[in-house]
Amino acid sequence: MTTKQENIRLLASLGIAGVLVAVILGLVSKFSPEIQSTPNSMVTPRGSSRAPTPEWMSLGEKLLVTADKTDNKEAGVNAVKSGDFGTAVIKFQASLQTMRNDPETLIYLNNAKIANSKALKVGVIAPIGNSLNEAKETLRGVAQAQDEINNGGGINGVPLQLEISNLNSFDQLDKIDNELVKDANLVAVVGFGRNEELYKKNGLVRVSPGSSRNQMGQNQAQAYGDSKYVFNISPNREIFNQALAEYIVKKERRTNIAICRDTSFRTSQDTSNQDRSNQERLNQDIVKEYTEFITKAGGKVTATDCDLGAANFRANDVIPKAISDGAEALLLIPRTSSLNVAVDVARANRNRLTLFGSQQLYSERILKFGQGDIKGMVVPVPWHRDANRSMDKGNSFADRALKLWGGDVSPRTATAYDAMQVIIAGLKENSTRQGLQKVLSNPNFSAMGATGKIQFSASGQRQGGVFLARIEPCEPGKPCASSTGYNFVLVQ
């Protein structure tokens, strides 16, 4: 009887132990995904549970550039959405056969090739809904960088994955910034933003293709801080202004310069008085900077009043007044909204004054409408397709871009490419958020890109990196990068 009772007690104990083991295993199974840590340098595979992203953010599961939609591209997006990456690769490749210059498809193709493997994830902010051409130029730069590094074996053997965020309006910047910084798998961001302190607080590096002085609503506090998390590929506005001012006086030997600027601020009615005040002050600062640089170089600015945005402005009145004021040259500083007015001034000039222009005049639109009236005008640019070509003949960035996209690319594409080159170079040394920031902050850090050697100042600003280009007619019988008959020629 005693033995029977002991057997019953043993069986009961084993039963209770079995129940406890089952409960523990169930709990481990339920909570282990949450307690297992994924290194912040690696993306969580897309096969695992992942919080849904906003409709304006995509790794390939959403079509953001609808203007470049093809049946194959749409099929590729649907395949990514269902986790069928093999089909996605085939469909994206087919889409590129019919639309080779579509950067979104190339990005999604390279992401699909990664499938559920580990990868280094970088966010890209592109104004698809606000300025499609600008967005596609930016995406071409980052897509080319991703394509090159992944085809070359990745970053220390790890592929690069890009996630696109569509900026529909500048009011959306805060929302995008907040979404990006909270993604622990993201190691860096390419693009402009509004809140530098947010990136610093969350330890996330952002590399902008532009400069700190021409980005809408950007906080300048970082320039005075000790730890930088935002780096700019394009030099500050002052560096462009200084380069052109010194060229005018020291190289072209023009010592009396008239300046045409635009003091108007055309925008929506709900723009705040503060924004208007900031824009007016910015306009004044630009004229002041040019005046100071011209004076320091040994020249002077005439008292000619030339406001391209004035309601009663007459282009035909400007040149005689400037000449009577002693001007030998005319510097045009229009807004984007007054480019046509600047062309009117150039037309009225009839080659009497030597023409110079700000960065805004570096566009095919100016070549198209200016034609012979703007011949000889010199403008400062962040990149030129002939820059650095002699260093790597036949295999320069411009050559590779031409082969990849089937045409010449813009300076924005080059600076976006360089933003990725900086991140790639940094990740090769350290693939964590914190490590990348330390690498890029090192005063000895440098990277080679389309715009040459890239180095940053103590405040994260690009050092050097300014080129000058002159508008010249295309040579008969020779290839011309522009369809207008005129071209921007690098000033040696």
C-alpha positions in Angstrom: 0.0 0.0 0.0 2.8 2.3 0.9 4.6 1.6 -2.4 1.4 2.4 -4.3 1.0 5.7 -2.6 4.6 6.6 -3.3 4.1 5.8 -7.0 1.0 8.1 -7.1 3.0 10.9 -5.5 5.8 10.5 -8.0 3.5 10.6 -11.0 1.8 13.7 -9.6 5.1 15.4 -9.1 6.2 14.6 -12.6 2.9 15.9 -14.0 3.2 19.2 -12.1 6.8 19.5 -13.3 5.7 18.9 -16.9 3.1 21.6 -16.7 5.6 24.1 -15.3 8.1 23.3 -18.1 5.3 23.7 -20.7 4.3 27.0 -19.2 7.9 28.3 -19.1 8.6 27.2 -22.7 5.4 28.9 -23.8 6.5 32.1 -22.1 9.9 32.0 -23.7 8.4 31.4 -27.1 6.0 34.3 -26.6 8.5 36.9 -25.3 11.9 35.9 -26.8 11.5 38.1 -29.9 11.1 41.1 -27.7 14.0 40.4 -25.4 16.5 39.3 -28.0 18.5 42.3 -29.1 19.4 43.0 -32.7 22.6 45.0 -33.1 21.6 48.5 -34.2 24.0 48.2 -37.2 21.9 45.5 -38.8 18.4 45.5 -40.2 15.8 43.1 -38.7 15.0 40.6 -41.5 11.8 41.5 -43.2 10.5 38.0 -42.7 10.2 38.7 -39.0 7.5 40.8 -37.4 7.9 44.5 -38.3 5.8 47.4 -37.4 4.0 48.8 -40.5 5.7 51.9 -41.9 3.8 55.1 -43.0 2.4 55.3 -46.5 5.2 57.7 -47.5 8.0 55.3 -46.5 9.2 52.3 -48.5 11.9 49.7 -48.8 10.2 48.4 -52.0 6.8 47.4 -50.7 5.2 50.7 -51.8 5.4 52.6 -55.1 6.3 56.2 -54.2 7.3 57.6 -57.6 4.0 56.9 -59.5 5.2 58.9 -62.5 7.6 56.1 -63.3 5.2 53.3 -62.9 5.4 50.3 -65.2 3.6 47.0 -65.0 6.7 45.2 -64.1 7.6 47.7 -61.4 4.2 47.4 -59.9 4.4 43.6 -60.0 7.8 43.9 -58.3 6.4 46.0 -55.5 3.5 43.5 -55.0 6.1 40.7 -54.9 8.1 42.5 -52.2 4.9 43.0 -50.2 4.2 39.3 -50.2 7.8 38.4 -49.4 8.5 36.8 -52.8 11.9 38.5 -53.4 12.9 36.2 -56.2 10.0 37.4 -58.4 10.6 41.0 -57.2 14.2 40.9 -58.6 13.0 39.6 -61.9 10.2 42.2 -62.2 12.4 45.1 -61.2 15.1 44.1 -63.7 12.5 43.9 -66.4 11.2 47.4 -65.5 14.7 48.8 -65.7 15.0 47.4 -69.2 12.2 49.7 -70.3 13.0 52.7 -68.0 16.7 52.6 -67.2 16.9 56.0 -65.6 14.3 55.2 -62.8 16.3 55.3 -59.5 13.5 54.1 -57.3 13.4 50.8 -59.2 17.1 50.4 -59.0 17.0 50.9 -55.2 14.1 48.4 -54.8 16.0 45.9 -57.0 19.1 46.1 -54.8 16.9 45.8 -51.7 15.0 42.8 -53.1 18.4 41.1 -53.8 19.1 41.4 -50.0 15.8 39.7 -49.3 15.8 38.7 -45.6 19.6 38.8 -45.1 21.3 41.1 -42.7 22.0 44.5 -44.1 23.1 48.0 -43.2 20.0 50.3 -43.4 20.2 54.0 -44.4 17.2 56.3 -44.8 16.8 58.7 -47.7 14.6 61.8 -47.7 13.4 62.8 -51.2 10.9 65.5 -52.0 8.9 63.2 -54.4 5.6 64.9 -53.7 7.1 68.4 -53.6 9.7 68.6 -56.4 9.8 65.4 -58.4 12.8 66.3 -60.6 14.8 67.2 -57.5 13.8 64.0 -55.8 14.8 61.8 -58.8 18.1 63.6 -59.1 18.8 62.8 -55.4 17.6 59.2 -55.7 19.9 58.7 -58.7 22.9 59.7 -56.6 22.1 57.3 -53.6 21.0 54.5 -56.0 24.2 54.6 -57.9 26.2 54.5 -54.7 24.2 51.5 -53.4 24.5 49.7 -56.7 28.2 50.1 -56.8 29.0 49.1 -53.2 26.6 46.1 -53.2 27.9 44.8 -56.6 31.4 45.1 -55.1 30.6 42.9 -52.1 29.0 45.4 -49.7 30.4 47.2 -46.7 32.8 44.7 -45.2 30.7 42.0 -46.7 27.4 43.4 -45.6 25.0 44.8 -48.2 23.5 48.3 -48.1 19.8 48.7 -47.9 18.0 52.0 -48.6 14.6 53.1 -47.3 13.0 56.0 -49.1 10.9 58.7 -47.3 8.7 60.8 -49.5 8.6 64.5 -48.5 5.4 66.0 -49.8 5.9 69.4 -48.1 8.3 71.1 -45.8 5.6 70.9 -43.1 6.2 67.2 -43.1 9.8 67.4 -42.1 9.3 67.0 -38.4 7.1 63.9 -38.9 9.7 62.3 -41.1 12.6 63.2 -38.7 10.7 61.7 -35.8 9.9 58.5 -37.7 13.5 58.0 -38.8 15.3 58.6 -35.5 13.1 56.1 -33.6 14.1 53.2 -36.0 16.9 51.5 -34.1 18.0 49.6 -37.2 18.7 52.8 -39.1 22.4 53.7 -39.0 22.3 57.0 -41.0 20.1 59.3 -43.1 20.7 61.1 -46.4 18.7 64.3 -47.0 17.8 67.6 -45.5 15.9 68.0 -42.3 14.6 70.6 -39.9 15.6 69.6 -36.4 19.3 68.9 -35.9 18.9 68.6 -32.1 16.5 65.7 -32.7 19.2 63.8 -34.5 21.8 64.6 -31.9 19.5 63.5 -29.0 18.8 60.1 -30.7 22.4 59.6 -31.8 21.6 59.4 -35.6 23.9 60.8 -38.3 22.3 62.8 -41.2 24.4 63.7 -44.2 22.9 66.4 -46.4 23.6 66.7 -50.1 23.1 70.5 -49.7 24.6 73.0 -47.4 23.4 74.3 -44.0 22.7 77.8 -45.2 20.2 76.8 -48.0 18.0 74.3 -46.2 14.4 75.3 -45.3 13.9 75.9 -41.6 17.2 74.2 -40.5 18.3 74.8 -37.0 21.8 76.4 -36.9 22.5 75.5 -33.3 24.9 72.7 -34.2 27.5 75.0 -35.6 28.2 76.2 -32.1 28.0 72.8 -30.4 30.7 70.3 -29.6 29.1 67.1 -31.0 27.9 67.1 -34.6 25.4 64.7 -36.1 24.6 66.6 -39.3 27.1 66.9 -42.1 26.8 68.9 -45.3 28.3 67.9 -48.6 27.8 71.2 -50.4 29.8 74.1 -49.0 28.3 77.0 -47.2 26.8 79.8 -49.2 29.6 82.1 -48.2 32.2 79.8 -49.8 30.4 80.0 -53.1 30.1 83.7 -52.9 33.7 84.2 -52.0 34.9 82.0 -54.8 32.9 83.9 -57.4 33.7 87.4 -56.0 37.5 86.6 -56.0 37.2 85.3 -59.6 35.4 88.4 -60.8 38.0 90.8 -59.3 41.3 88.8 -59.4 40.9 86.7 -62.6 38.5 88.7 -64.8 39.9 92.0 -63.6 36.5 93.6 -63.1 36.7 96.0 -60.2 33.4 97.9 -60.5 30.4 95.5 -60.1 26.7 96.2 -60.2 24.5 93.7 -58.3 20.9 92.8 -59.2 19.1 91.0 -56.4 15.4 90.1 -55.7 14.0 91.4 -52.5 10.5 90.0 -53.1 9.2 87.0 -51.3 6.5 85.2 -53.2 4.7 82.5 -51.2 1.4 81.5 -49.8 -0.8 83.9 -47.9 -0.5 81.9 -44.7 3.3 82.4 -44.5 4.2 83.9 -41.2 5.7 87.3 -40.8 8.7 85.7 -39.2 9.3 83.6 -42.3 9.0 86.7 -44.5 11.4 88.5 -42.2 13.9 85.7 -42.3 13.8 85.6 -46.1 14.3 89.3 -46.4 17.2 89.1 -44.0 18.7 86.3 -46.0 18.5 88.4 -49.2 20.3 91.3 -47.5 22.9 88.9 -46.1 23.7 87.5 -49.5 24.2 91.0 -51.0 26.3 92.0 -48.0 28.5 89.0 -48.3 29.2 89.6 -52.0 29.9 93.2 -51.3 32.4 92.4 -48.5 34.1 89.7 -50.6 34.4 91.9 -53.7 35.7 94.8 -51.6 38.3 92.5 -49.8 39.4 91.2 -53.2 40.1 94.8 -54.3 36.9 95.8 -56.1 33.8 97.7 -55.2 30.0 97.5 -55.7 28.3 100.3 -57.5 25.3 102.1 -56.0 23.1 100.8 -58.9 19.6 100.0 -57.6 18.5 96.8 -59.3 15.7 94.8 -57.7 14.5 92.0 -59.9 11.4 91.6 -57.8 10.2 95.2 -57.8 6.7 95.7 -59.2 7.9 98.5 -61.5 11.1 96.8 -62.6 12.2 97.5 -66.2 15.1 95.4 -67.5 16.0 98.0 -70.2 16.6 100.7 -67.5 19.2 98.7 -65.6 22.2 98.5 -67.9 22.4 102.3 -68.8 22.1 103.1 -65.1 24.8 100.6 -64.2 27.2 101.9 -66.9 26.7 105.5 -65.8 27.5 104.3 -62.3 30.9 103.0 -63.6 30.0 99.3 -63.6 32.2 96.9 -65.7 30.3 93.8 -64.7 26.9 92.8 -63.6 26.2 90.1 -60.9 22.7 88.5 -61.1 21.3 87.0 -57.9 17.7 86.0 -58.7 15.3 83.8 -56.8 13.9 80.8 -58.6 10.8 82.8 -59.2 12.7 85.6 -61.0 14.9 83.6 -63.3 13.0 84.9 -66.4 13.6 88.5 -65.2 17.3 87.8 -64.9 17.3 86.5 -68.5 15.5 89.7 -69.5 18.3 91.8 -67.9 21.0 89.7 -69.8 19.1 90.2 -73.0 18.9 94.0 -72.4 22.7 94.0 -71.7 23.6 93.2 -75.3 27.1 92.1 -74.1 28.0 95.5 -72.7 28.7 94.4 -69.2 30.5 91.1 -68.3 27.9 88.8 -66.7 28.2 86.7 -63.6 25.5 84.8 -61.7 24.6 83.0 -58.5 24.0 79.2 -58.2 20.4 79.6 -59.1 21.4 80.3 -62.7 23.1 76.9 -63.1 20.2 75.2 -64.9 19.2 74.0 -68.4 16.2 76.4 -68.2 18.7 79.3 -68.3 20.5 77.9 -71.3 17.2 77.3 -73.1 15.8 80.8 -72.7 19.1 82.8 -72.4 20.9 81.4 -75.5 23.4 83.9 -76.8 22.3 86.7 -74.4 24.0 84.8 -71.5 27.0 83.6 -73.4 30.1 84.0 -71.2 28.3 84.2 -67.9 30.2 82.5 -65.0 28.4 80.8 -62.1 29.6 78.9 -59.0 28.6 75.2 -58.8 29.0 72.4 -56.3 30.0 69.9 -59.1 30.7 69.8 -62.8 30.8 66.6 -64.9 34.4 67.4 -66.1 35.6 67.9 -62.5 38.1 65.2 -61.4 37.8 63.3 -64.7 41.5 63.5 -65.3 42.0 61.6 -62.0 40.2 58.5 -63.3 40.0 58.7 -67.1 37.1 56.7 -68.5 35.9 55.6 -65.1 35.0 58.9 -63.3 31.7 59.3 -61.5 30.4 61.2 -64.6 31.4 58.3 -66.9 29.8 55.7 -64.7 26.6 57.8 -64.3 26.3 58.2 -68.0 26.7 54.4 -68.5 24.2 53.6 -65.7 21.5 56.2 -66.4 21.9 56.8 -70.1 22.6 60.5 -69.8 24.4 63.2 -67.9 23.4 63.8 -64.3 23.0 67.0 -62.3 25.1 68.4 -59.4 22.3 67.3 -57.0 22.9 63.7 -58.1 26.7 64.1 -57.6 26.3 65.6 -54.1 23.7 62.9 -53.1 26.2 60.3 -54.3 28.9 61.9 -52.2 26.6 61.9 -49.1 26.4 58.1 -49.5 30.1 57.9 -50.1 30.7 59.6 -46.8 28.4 57.2 -45.0 29.9 54.2 -46.7 33.4 55.2 -45.8 32.4 55.8 -42.2 30.5 52.4 -41.9 33.6 50.6 -43.2 35.3 51.7 -40.0 32.4 51.3 -37.6 28.9 50.1 -38.5 27.0 51.4 -35.4 25.2 54.7 -35.0 27.6 55.9 -32.3 30.6 54.6 -34.1 29.7 56.2 -37.4 29.3 59.6 -35.7 32.7 59.3 -34.1 34.3 58.4 -37.4 32.8 61.3 -39.3 33.6 63.7 -36.5 37.3 62.9 -36.6 39.1 65.9 -38.0 41.3 63.6 -40.1 38.3 61.9 -41.7 38.0 62.2 -45.5 36.3 60.4 -48.4 36.6 60.6 -52.1 33.5 61.3 -54.2 32.2 62.8 -57.4 33.1 66.3 -56.0 36.6 65.3 -55.1 38.0 64.9 -51.6 35.4 65.4 -48.9 36.4 66.8 -45.5 34.4 68.6 -42.8 35.1 71.5 -40.6 34.6 71.3 -36.8 30.9 72.2 -37.3 30.2 69.6 -40.0 30.5 71.9 -43.0 32.1 70.9 -46.2 35.6 72.4 -46.8 36.3 73.4 -50.4 34.2 71.8 -53.1 33.4 74.9 -55.3 33.7 74.9 -59.1 33.1 77.7 -61.6 31.4 77.1 -64.9 31.0 79.4 -68.0 28.2 79.4 -70.4 29.4 78.7 -74.0 27.9 77.5 -77.3 28.3 73.8 -78.0 31.0 73.0 -80.5 29.7 71.9 -83.9 30.1 68.2 -84.6 30.9 67.4 -80.9 28.7 65.9 -78.3 26.8 68.4 -76.2 25.5 67.7 -72.7 22.6 70.1 -73.3 19.9 70.0 -75.9 19.8 73.8 -76.0 22.9 74.4 -78.1 24.7 75.9 -75.1 26.6 74.3 -72.3 28.2 75.0 -68.9 31.9 74.6 -69.4 34.2 74.1 -66.5 36.5 77.0 -65.8 40.0 75.6 -65.4 
